[in-house]
């Protein structure tokens, strides 16, 4: 009897353990009609949902967003999913080094054929292709694209007789005018987006140095980078920026007119309209002129977030079918226009004249696109840089120390890569 | 107990034991293992010996992180405990005491994140705190003001619950002892010093012990309000761990910080509890 009792207990334990450790089924063998799109853009849930409803009607595949708001948690989850059976059908990521590392580990589905076909029928453009190309093949498709522009309060500009500047001198003159009238020219922060002015000043003064820095071929302590920090410091010293410790939402600050300008991706359009501002009437946008006009083309920072499928997605065929539909005009029209942003698909008509003008200008020969610093910089260097820039905006005098801190992180990172 | 019966008992316990092993012990051991590796979450971990620990000790940010963690440890074991004791003693036995204590308890209903957001607005440049103080200090932007002001925020939240714990202690003090002391002519201060404080000692040990452990792992309020910045100036060891593991995607290094933090917390708690329990008994 005792032996039976022992056996029963052992069996129960083993069964419970096995049930607890059971897998979610074999990867790649399911046939799905409903896909889950994991993303780090929790605030965009409603826009994802509206596209998900449309896809069900269009291609018989519904889509539900699973949004995260904390980027590091999201990134850790996606990386963990590569080794477990809880795999996303689709997921968002970032271009640059972070995409290259997961592609090189063989986790991401090749989308070369999809790109070739989409470029052929005009749904995607050649100029986007480099951001999605690793070792000659394409991976993922653009979730969104954004150009980094200067948003400005139109009423404040009008009241002070200002117009969007066309040169660095005009840009600084506008800042001086605003400052003299008691209006803070630019928004500033010490958290996350602390890199914004660094990237803008560097790419506008020496785009080649900007590129080399992101590839580990230049140092943060190089004279060109030091010069940029000195320029940034001089702007802070002149009182051009808001107090980085002010937690007022940037859209609210711009709406109130206390701050006249803010440097953001075109996605900031959504925040401004949500804050009740009317495009073209209450606010406008312009491309920031190069600090150093040598070379002709204006440097334009650009970001594109990829939407990816795993190579071992639960239903790879369904995920690829969705990506193909995603880049098409129907999906893109819904996705871009519901958010009030630009689209990677040139066929999509943008009703907002401001955004329309930005897209047209960006596509012209007068501008050279550069990947945003956030994507262009490897994670450990970026983490150190964000901290350092955050410290710099509070204590600008320490700029050399901050550059040395970033360079140390860069040395550590690149030495491991060699 | 016969051998078979013992085995039957162990077998019936085994699902729970297995659960504890899988959910608690395995992650801990995995973290210890990772701390000796170079691991980015993608490629397999590579054994690097004590490199992560050496790097951690050489990291210039470590001094700031340890300094801030010590400030938290001292601040949180002194301020909320002292205020909690004060609230409990002053309101104990008072008519309408519950009414007076209630406002101090309400902040405890807030989550750590909620606390950080509310105090973030109070402490921001041009915020309510500067208005009241008539100053223009960037409280969250400059060290050590950022850590000190967040300790004040935490005190605001924790004092009430400590008061509640002390109240339970006060209620357990035998009335006869207090009455005898009164009859012997003890005043309020004498009563507190000679009767209340010594009899509250076991509870004070627990309250301070819990506060000490909580302070050593301070994370949420710092992460939400300053993300450890600007420039890592308000980082605690727990924030350093999160930053290195998850933000910089250096999981091996982050694991080394986590394990070091565990050792420090365990050691400090052990020494404190052992000394206090000996003193009380």
Interface residues (C-beta under 8 A of the other chain):
Chain A: X2 X3 X5 X6 X9 X10 X12 X13 X16 X17 X20 X72 X73 X75 X76 X79 X80 X82 X101 X102 X105 X107 X190 X191 X192 X194 X243 X244 X245 X246 X247 X379 X380 X383 X384 X387 X388 X390 X391 X392 X393 X394 X395 X402 X405 X416
Chain B: X2 X4 X5 X7 X8 X11 X12 X14 X15 X18 X19 X22 X38 X40 X41 X42 X43 X60 X120 X121 X124 X125 X126 X127 X138 X139 X140 X141 X142 X226 X227 X228 X229 X230 X231 X232 X233 X242 X243 X246 X247 X248 X249 X250
